[in-house]
Amino acid sequence: MKIIKGDLILKENTTFNEDLKVEGNIICEGGRWDLNCLNLNCWDLDCLDLNCKDLNCWDLNCRDLSFYAVAIAYHSFKCKSWKAKREKYIIKCLDGKIEVEK
């Protein structure tokens, strides 16, 4: 597992072919980018397009969310659209509600 102490600042499209732990914030210079991942566990996530196998997040704010089986936010969950890739799935916001913005 690659561990980054402090913030990870992305200046261009970046691929990590190993597990990644960031002990800070993930910042995209020049605006928000698309994020593709297998498993994502984060505190705050703000992105345009999110494609993820499993998602565990405190605050989730994105335009389009695509996940395989599980998407859970603890505090807030806002998106324009979401889609599960399997018939049986879990989508939940533990302390708030899922807000699908028009």
N, C-alpha and C positions, 0 to 999 in steps of 0.2 A: 504494500500500500504506500502510495506517495502522500506525504504529509506536508502541507504548506502552512507555515506558522505566519499568521497575519493575513492580510488581504490578498486575494488572487485577482490581478487586474488583467483582463483580456483585451488585447489590442487588435486581434484578428481572429478568424475562425480557428479554434484549437481543439484537438482531439487527444484524449488521454486513453491509452489502451491498458490501463491498470486502475485499481481502486484508488480513489482520491479523497482525502480528508482535508478540508480547508478550515483552519482555526481562525477564521475571520469572515470577511464578506467576499462574495464573488461579484466583481464589478466589471461591466462591459463598457469600455470607453467608446463614445460615439453613439450611445443609445442601447436599447435592449436588443438582444439577439434571440434566435431560436435555440432551444435546449433539447437535446435528445439523450436519454439515459436509460439504464436498466433499473437501478434503484436510487432514489433520491430521498435523502433525509435532511431537512433544512429548517431553519428558523423562519426566515422571511424569503419569499420567492416572488419576483415581479418579472414577468416575461411576456413575449408576444405569443409564441407557439411552444407548447410543451408536449413532448411525446415521451412517455415514460412507462416502464413495466410496472413498478410499484412506487407510490408517492406518499411520503409522510412529511407533513409540513405544519408549522405554527400558523403563518399567514400565507395564503395563496391568492395571487392576483395575476391572471393571465387572460389572453384573448381566446385562444383555442387550446383546449386540454384534451389529449388523447392518452388513455392509459389501458393497460392490459386487464388488471383485475381489481386493484385496490387504489383508492385515492382518499386520503384522510387529511383533513386540516383540523388543528386544535381550536384556533381562535376565530379566523375568518376565511371565507372561501368565496372568491368572486371570479367569474369568467364570462365570456361571451357565449361560449359553447363548450360542451364536453361530450366525449364518446368513449364507451368501454369497448374493448376488442373481444370480450368474451361474454356469453349470455349471462352467466352468474358472476356478479361483481359487487363490490362494496364502494359506495361513495358517501362520505359523511363529513360533517363539520360538528365537532364535539361540543363546543361552547357557543356556537352561533348557528347561522343558517347558510345554506348554499344560495348564493345570489347569482342568477343568470341574467346579465345585463343585456338589454336590447340594443 
